[in-house]
Each structure stands twice: as structure tokens, then as C-alpha cells.
Amino acid sequence: MAKRDKSGMQHQIDENLKRVYEEALVQELPDRFTQLLEQLRQKEEKK
């Protein structure tokens, strides 16, 4: 594979990873996770 092809492929991989990461950042936390975090906080407060 030519160096230019590898560079283009690496750039495409980088862009795809950035897009997936950015999409994950804007997703809302599921209710179940929120509930579990609240339960953990309550347990910590009781200690």
C-alpha cells in the first residue's frame, strides 16, 4: 500500500473516531445509570 493511501486511510479512521466520540458525548445518560448513581451516593452518605 502506498504511503499516501495509508495517510488517507488514517485520516478517515481519525475522523470516524472523532465523530463517534462526539456523538457519545451528546447522548443523555440512561435513566438506569442515573438511578444507580443515586443509589451509590446514598450509600456513601450513610457511611
N, C-alpha and C positions, 0 to 999 in steps of 0.2 A: 504494500500500500504506500502510495506516495506521501511525502511529508505534508503536503497541502491538504490531502484528503483526511489525514489524521487530525490536523488542526481544525478543519471544518467540522469533523465529527465531534471533537472535544468541545468545540463551541456550542454545538447543538445539544450535547449532553448537559453542559453547564446551564444553558437557557431553560431546558426542560426541568432540571432540578430546581432552579430558582422559581419557576412558575408553580411547581408542585408545593414548594415550601411556602410561597406567598399565599396560595390558596388555603393551605392548612392553617396559617395564622389568622385568617379572617373567619374561619368556621367557629360557630358558637360551641361552647363546652356542653356536651350532652347532659341532660338532667341527672342521669345516674351518677356521673362523675361529680357533679355539684353536690348531690346527696352524700356521696361517700366522703368528700372533703369536709362537709359539715359534721359528719359523724366523727371524723378524726379530730377536728377542732374541739368538739365537745369532750372527747376522751382526754385530750391534752389539758383542758381546763380543769378536769376533775382530779388530776394528779397533784 
